[in-house]
Amino acid sequence: MSAHWVALAAAIATSLAGQILLKYGATGDGGFFAQLFRPHTVVGLGLYGGAALLYIVALRRIPMSVALPCTAASYVVAVMIGHFAFGEALGAQKIAAVALISLGVVMLASA
């Protein structure tokens, strides 16, 4: 696996970690500004910035038509984390959607 694919995987994982922290930062009392300056939110935003830098590295060698759809892999993990960590519903329709996303990511990554 080339360094560019590793950078893409790291970008996806870093972005997902940022998304989780933003969710944690969104919970609790207070308005938007209280949420914005919570440590979870600040670190989550920082991770998003780091993910963007890693994505730029990946784009040096991976076509955007492949790289961007591969980021959809984080949707699959986000659904699972939403269900198990945050108690969000996981019905048959979401499971089918996750299966379709997974199939699409695999097909594009191997194209």
N, C-alpha and C positions, 0 to 999 in steps of 0.2 A: 504494500500500500504506500503510495507516494505521500510526501509531506503535505501536498495540497489537499488530499482526501482527509488526512489527519486534521488539518486546519479546518476543513468543513465540518467534520464530526465534532471538533472542539467548539466551533462556532454554534452549532446546534445545541450542544450540551450547556454551553455558557448562557445562551439565550433562554433555554428552558429553566435553568437555575434562577436567572433574573426574573422570569415570569412568576415562578413560585414565590420569590421574595416580594414581588409586587403584590401578589395576592395576600400574603401575610401582612404587608404594610397597609393594605386596604381595609383590613379588619380593625375593629376597635372604635372608640368614640372619637368625636371631633370631625371637623370639616375637611375640605380638600387640602388646605395648607398644613393641617396637623398630619394628615396622611402623607403628604409630599415630603415632610422632613423626618418621618420615622426612620430609624436606622435600616430597617428592612427595605424600605422604598429606596433610600439613597444607595445602598449596596446593589439592589436590583437594577437600578438605572445604570450604575457603573458597569455591571455585568453585561448589560445590553450594549454599552459602548465597546467593551472588550470583544463581544461577539461580532460586532460590526467590523472591527479590525481583523479578526480571524477570517471572516467571510471575504474580506478584500484579498487576503493572502490566497484563499482557495480559488477565487475568481481569476487569478493569474494564469491558471492552467485548466481549470474545469469550466466548460461552457455554462453560461448562465442558464441556458435552457435545461440543464441537468442539475446544477447546483441549487437553484431556487426551489424547484419542486422537492428536492431532497430534504429541504428544511421542514417539509410537511411531516417528516418523521417525528418531530417534536409534538405535533398534534396528537399523535397516538399516545405518547407518554403523558401528555398533559391531561388527556381524558382519564387515564388510569390514576394519576396523582389527584386529579379533581375528585374522583370517586372515593379513593381510599384515604386521602389526607383531609379532604374538605367535606366529605359526605354528599357529594353531588350525585344525582341520579345517573344510573347507567342501564338504559333499556336496550331492547333489541335493535332499535333504529340506530342508536349510537354505536353499538357493537358492529353492525353492518357497515356503517360509515367508516369506522376505524379499519375494518378489513379492506374496504375499497381503497382507502388512503394508503395502507400498507402495500397493497398490490401495485398501486401506481408508483410509489417510491421505488420499489424493487425493480419494476420494469424500466423506469427512467435511469436509475443508477447503473443498470446493466446495458443500456443502449449505447 
